[in-house]
Amino acid sequence: MASRVTQNMLSSQLLTNLNKNLNNSQVFQNQLSTGRKINKPSDDPVGISFSMRYRNELSVNDQYEKNVDNAISWLDYSDTMMGQVGKVMDRARELTVQASNSTNPDAALEAINSEIKQLYGQLVSIGNSQFNGKYVFNGEVTDVKPYTEANASGESTDNGKIKIETGVGVTMEVNVTGNEVFGNPGDNDNMFKILQDLSGLLVPNPPGSPVNFSAISGTLGRFDSRIDKNLETRANIGAKANRIELSQDRLADIKLNLTSLRSKTEDADMSEVILHMKENENIYQASLSAGSKIIQPSLVDFLR
């Protein structure tokens, strides 16, 4: 037996279909205006879980990239300071070679001694170098000045290492300590001690006594020892910089991959959205046209 279809049933079904078409239009309009196919969790429950995971991984990767940038800056600054230390030591060694010549008059030795004292002050200044308000050569105690001109040769820096995380479970030491660069107190090749001893040898003691040119020449070996150690330290900094740059490239690749995956999950295909929107508009117009014929009959029409 055929079921009876009433006018009310036709009208209700028409309104249901029209509302469905309007809802579809709203979805497509949201996608078109935001550029995203997932604007709320109900749009794609599975996709939103992937999207949140990609976003979290991107956030972690961004932090690693910031850490790597900080590490590169710190290493570059340390290398620059090491370069200045090398220039001071080279100049001091050159002056030592000049001073070791026994034909030098007292005036020449006094001039050399004056420059050695200036180089000592410059070395202390380098030892107290700051990067972003932190003393780079004082280990982990970056808020305390490590050296004073009065007693630099007898002062020891903190030996702690500043470690920066560049990946999951991957850390790298980015600092060098003052003890590594200038020498420990008591070391024969402590830079400050070498310059202080040299300055003392350039001044006759007691006054009027002959200058010990042999002892002056003997400091060259101490210079060479410290210069060689600093070259090794700079080479180590360079190796770390190369490694950190490789980490930077790796993080950039990871970011590109995650961004691509997130885009595939979240972003709408604009040409496809426009196509579906136009298609839905046509369906909606057709529904309105069909509906106008369904709801047109009145009680008068049935009585005719």
C-alpha positions as a printed NumPy array, in Angstrom:
array([[  0.   ,   0.   ,   0.   ],
       [  1.438,   3.343,  -1.091],
       [  2.04 ,   5.845,   1.643],
       [  0.302,   9.201,   1.501],
       [  2.576,  12.224,   0.885],
       [  1.154,  15.377,   2.346],
       [  1.875,  18.993,   1.464],
       [  3.416,  19.452,   4.898],
       [  5.852,  16.586,   4.248],
       [  6.892,  18.144,   0.932],
       [  7.449,  21.531,   2.569],
       [  9.441,  20.054,   5.454],
       [ 11.687,  18.068,   3.104],
       [ 12.206,  21.173,   0.981],
       [ 13.266,  23.25 ,   3.991],
       [ 15.605,  20.478,   5.174],
       [ 17.327,  20.362,   1.794],
       [ 17.555,  24.129,   1.595],
       [ 19.157,  24.308,   5.052],
       [ 21.624,  21.614,   4.052],
       [ 22.585,  23.593,   0.956],
       [ 22.974,  26.777,   3.013],
       [ 25.189,  24.939,   5.52 ],
       [ 27.342,  23.667,   2.665],
       [ 27.599,  27.205,   1.327],
       [ 28.713,  28.441,   4.741],
       [ 31.414,  25.742,   4.928],
       [ 32.753,  26.632,   1.494],
       [ 32.651,  30.361,   2.27 ],
       [ 34.628,  29.783,   5.488],
       [ 37.195,  27.746,   3.606],
       [ 37.432,  30.41 ,   0.937],
       [ 37.839,  33.279,   3.404],
       [ 40.302,  31.515,   5.747],
       [ 42.188,  29.442,   3.188],
       [ 41.82 ,  26.436,   5.51 ],
       [ 39.731,  23.33 ,   5.071],
       [ 39.769,  22.635,   8.842],
       [ 38.275,  25.545,  10.779],
       [ 36.878,  23.542,  13.689],
       [ 37.49 ,  20.023,  14.983],
       [ 34.217,  18.691,  13.598],
       [ 35.365,  19.534,  10.053],
       [ 37.886,  16.667,  10.164],
       [ 38.455,  14.948,  13.557],
       [ 41.276,  12.789,  12.203],
       [ 42.894,  15.644,  10.33 ],
       [ 42.83 ,  17.953,  13.357],
       [ 44.816,  15.405,  15.389],
       [ 47.503,  15.295,  12.696],
       [ 47.44 ,  19.083,  12.439],
       [ 48.001,  19.526,  16.17 ],
       [ 50.906,  17.088,  16.087],
       [ 52.543,  18.904,  13.176],
       [ 52.08 ,  22.247,  14.931],
       [ 53.673,  20.916,  18.12 ],
       [ 56.631,  19.489,  16.224],
       [ 57.062,  22.787,  14.37 ],
       [ 57.059,  24.678,  17.67 ],
       [ 59.765,  22.385,  19.069],
       [ 61.765,  22.692,  15.849],
       [ 61.51 ,  26.498,  15.993],
       [ 63.009,  26.454,  19.501],
       [ 65.884,  24.287,  18.308],
       [ 66.476,  26.742,  15.462],
       [ 66.659,  29.603,  17.979],
       [ 69.107,  27.57 ,  20.078],
       [ 71.261,  26.921,  17.026],
       [ 71.248,  30.611,  16.094],
       [ 72.371,  31.483,  19.637],
       [ 75.078,  28.829,  19.495],
       [ 76.409,  30.132,  16.174],
       [ 76.459,  33.701,  17.49 ],
       [ 78.292,  32.633,  20.652],
       [ 80.853,  30.573,  18.731],
       [ 81.425,  33.356,  16.198],
       [ 81.956,  35.896,  18.971],
       [ 84.316,  33.567,  20.842],
       [ 86.29 ,  32.993,  17.659],
       [ 86.544,  36.751,  17.088],
       [ 87.862,  37.258,  20.615],
       [ 90.331,  34.411,  20.142],
       [ 91.527,  36.153,  16.994],
       [ 92.17 ,  39.32 ,  18.98 ],
       [ 94.047,  37.304,  21.609],
       [ 96.193,  35.867,  18.829],
       [ 97.017,  39.34 ,  17.524],
       [ 98.052,  40.499,  21.006],
       [100.257,  37.453,  21.508],
       [101.848,  37.784,  18.082],
       [102.648,  41.434,  18.729],
       [104.036,  40.663,  22.189],
       [106.223,  37.91 ,  20.747],
       [107.468,  40.275,  18.044],
       [108.403,  42.819,  20.702],
       [110.148,  40.086,  22.693],
       [112.305,  39.234,  19.695],
       [113.223,  42.913,  19.364],
       [113.954,  43.253,  23.083],
       [116.193,  40.171,  23.133],
       [118.754,  42.057,  20.988],
       [121.535,  43.056,  23.4  ],
       [122.341,  46.162,  21.335],
       [119.057,  47.83 ,  22.323],
       [119.561,  51.08 ,  24.248],
       [117.644,  51.712,  27.449],
       [115.236,  54.056,  25.656],
       [114.245,  51.303,  23.205],
       [113.659,  48.845,  26.048],
       [111.523,  51.401,  27.881],
       [109.403,  51.913,  24.751],
       [108.987,  48.166,  24.35 ],
       [108.06 ,  47.812,  28.026],
       [105.451,  50.564,  27.676],
       [103.792,  48.72 ,  24.787],
       [103.959,  45.379,  26.648],
       [102.018,  46.976,  29.506],
       [ 99.41 ,  48.228,  27.047],
       [ 99.133,  44.754,  25.54 ],
       [ 98.646,  43.333,  29.039],
       [ 95.758,  45.751,  29.622],
       [ 94.266,  44.841,  26.25 ],
       [ 94.506,  41.146,  27.116],
       [ 92.641,  41.723,  30.387],
       [ 89.985,  43.664,  28.469],
       [ 89.55 ,  40.765,  26.036],
       [ 89.334,  38.348,  28.966],
       [ 86.396,  40.399,  30.283],
       [ 84.578,  40.449,  26.938],
       [ 80.786,  40.336,  27.082],
       [ 78.27 ,  38.965,  24.598],
       [ 74.655,  39.997,  25.187],
       [ 75.639,  41.121,  28.671],
       [ 77.361,  37.822,  29.556],
       [ 81.07 ,  37.322,  30.224],
       [ 82.043,  34.766,  27.605],
       [ 85.218,  33.471,  29.267],
       [ 83.896,  32.839,  32.794],
       [ 82.285,  29.445,  32.242],
       [ 78.745,  29.236,  33.578],
       [ 79.212,  32.23 ,  35.889],
       [ 78.461,  34.688,  33.109],
       [ 77.427,  37.554,  35.393],
       [ 80.819,  37.94 ,  37.116],
       [ 83.859,  39.696,  35.606],
       [ 86.649,  37.082,  35.561],
       [ 89.794,  39.255,  35.489],
       [ 91.279,  42.383,  37.044],
       [ 94.415,  44.139,  35.838],
       [ 95.9  ,  44.002,  39.306],
       [ 95.956,  40.205,  39.568],
       [ 94.937,  38.641,  36.25 ],
       [ 97.748,  36.056,  36.34 ],
       [ 96.557,  34.727,  39.698],
       [ 92.834,  34.591,  38.885],
       [ 91.023,  31.435,  37.809],
       [ 87.798,  31.416,  35.828],
       [ 84.849,  29.095,  36.268],
       [ 85.363,  25.897,  34.269],
       [ 81.667,  25.181,  33.694],
       [ 80.475,  24.51 ,  30.165],
       [ 77.45 ,  26.192,  28.601],
       [ 75.473,  23.528,  26.743],
       [ 72.841,  24.276,  24.143],
       [ 70.32 ,  21.678,  22.965],
       [ 70.274,  21.479,  19.167],
       [ 68.02 ,  18.45 ,  18.805],
       [ 66.258,  15.715,  20.746],
       [ 68.902,  14.495,  23.188],
       [ 71.644,  16.403,  21.345],
       [ 73.613,  19.069,  23.226],
       [ 76.757,  21.005,  22.375],
       [ 79.245,  22.961,  24.46 ],
       [ 79.578,  26.434,  22.964],
       [ 81.933,  28.269,  25.313],
       [ 85.636,  28.225,  26.081],
       [ 86.849,  29.221,  29.52 ],
       [ 89.434,  31.828,  30.383],
       [ 91.661,  29.116,  31.85 ],
       [ 91.67 ,  27.386,  28.463],
       [ 92.439,  30.591,  26.578],
       [ 94.823,  32.477,  28.867],
       [ 96.136,  29.625,  31.014],
       [ 95.59 ,  28.521,  34.602],
       [ 97.169,  30.402,  37.497],
       [100.636,  28.971,  37.998],
       [100.998,  27.702,  34.426],
       [104.348,  28.542,  32.884],
       [102.566,  29.712,  29.735],
       [ 99.864,  31.773,  31.464],
       [ 99.537,  34.781,  29.145],
       [ 99.22 ,  37.376,  31.854],
       [102.193,  35.932,  33.726],
       [104.334,  35.912,  30.583],
       [103.68 ,  39.597,  29.942],
       [104.239,  40.513,  33.584],
       [107.539,  38.601,  33.693],
       [108.638,  40.14 ,  30.404],
       [107.823,  43.624,  31.653],
       [109.92 ,  42.963,  34.754],
       [112.876,  41.725,  32.703],
       [112.854,  44.884,  30.567],
       [113.492,  47.001,  33.673],
       [116.994,  46.635,  35.243],
       [116.693,  45.432,  38.828],
       [118.383,  46.893,  40.731],
       [118.568,  50.097,  38.66 ],
       [121.813,  50.379,  36.762],
       [122.343,  46.62 ,  36.553],
       [122.541,  44.984,  33.108],
       [119.397,  43.675,  31.442],
       [119.178,  39.872,  31.24 ],
       [118.718,  39.511,  27.489],
       [119.02 ,  35.724,  27.73 ],
       [116.027,  35.582,  30.079],
       [114.031,  37.844,  27.719],
       [114.795,  35.506,  24.832],
       [113.787,  32.572,  27.03 ],
       [110.186,  33.796,  27.188],
       [109.731,  33.055,  23.468],
       [109.207,  29.38 ,  24.191],
       [106.437,  30.252,  26.652],
       [104.78 ,  32.44 ,  24.015],
       [104.955,  29.62 ,  21.46 ],
       [103.429,  27.137,  23.919],
       [100.399,  29.336,  24.583],
       [100.003,  30.341,  20.933],
       [ 99.932,  26.65 ,  19.897],
       [ 97.295,  25.861,  22.53 ],
       [ 95.132,  28.744,  21.367],
       [ 95.374,  27.613,  17.763],
       [ 94.062,  24.227,  18.882],
       [ 91.234,  25.942,  20.765],
       [ 90.283,  28.006,  17.708],
       [ 90.34 ,  24.87 ,  15.562],
       [ 87.951,  23.247,  18.036],
       [ 85.646,  26.271,  17.844],
       [ 85.71 ,  26.031,  14.051],
       [ 84.824,  22.336,  14.157],
       [ 81.884,  23.066,  16.466],
       [ 80.724,  25.881,  14.172],
       [ 80.755,  23.521,  11.19 ],
       [ 78.758,  20.939,  13.096],
       [ 76.216,  23.479,  14.302],
       [ 75.76 ,  24.758,  10.742],
       [ 74.966,  21.198,   9.633],
       [ 72.386,  21.055,  12.435],
       [ 70.961,  24.341,  11.168],
       [ 70.537,  22.887,   7.674],
       [ 68.921,  19.749,   9.097],
       [ 66.439,  21.78 ,  11.146],
       [ 65.574,  23.866,   8.087],
       [ 64.801,  20.671,   6.134],
       [ 62.661,  19.344,   8.985],
       [ 60.752,  22.637,   9.142],
       [ 60.094,  22.561,   5.405],
       [ 58.827,  18.983,   5.593],
       [ 56.566,  19.617,   8.593],
       [ 55.201,  22.809,   7.047],
       [ 54.371,  20.91 ,   3.876],
       [ 52.594,  18.149,   5.826],
       [ 50.637,  20.674,   7.872],
       [ 49.637,  22.534,   4.724],
       [ 48.354,  19.341,   3.109],
       [ 46.298,  18.642,   6.232],
       [ 44.964,  22.134,   6.969],
       [ 45.001,  24.245,   3.824],
       [ 42.161,  24.263,   1.361],
       [ 42.566,  23.746,  -2.365],
       [ 41.146,  27.093,  -3.482],
       [ 40.276,  26.025,  -7.019],
       [ 38.479,  22.955,  -5.649],
       [ 36.635,  25.033,  -3.041],
       [ 35.462,  27.533,  -5.685],
       [ 34.304,  24.66 ,  -7.924],
       [ 32.312,  23.068,  -5.083],
       [ 30.909,  26.443,  -4.056],
       [ 29.656,  27.179,  -7.565],
       [ 28.226,  23.673,  -7.792],
       [ 26.421,  24.13 ,  -4.478],
       [ 25.073,  27.511,  -5.599],
       [ 23.561,  25.871,  -8.682],
       [ 22.007,  23.153,  -6.527],
       [ 20.598,  25.764,  -4.176],
       [ 19.099,  27.77 ,  -7.03 ],
       [ 17.584,  24.598,  -8.453],
       [ 16.139,  23.75 ,  -5.045],
       [ 14.554,  27.18 ,  -4.793],
       [ 13.088,  26.812,  -8.261],
       [ 11.666,  23.368,  -7.467],
       [ 10.42 ,  24.572,  -4.102],
       [  8.501,  27.442,  -5.649],
       [  6.451,  24.913,  -7.57 ],
       [  5.911,  22.655,  -4.544],
       [  4.671,  25.335,  -2.165],
       [  2.716,  27.249,  -4.788],
       [ -0.617,  25.273,  -4.561],
       [ -3.115,  26.702,  -2.088],
       [ -6.463,  25.517,  -0.706],
       [ -8.222,  27.209,  -3.599],
       [ -6.181,  25.135,  -6.035],
       [ -7.329,  21.912,  -4.327],
       [-10.995,  23.032,  -4.448],
       [-10.962,  23.689,  -8.189]])
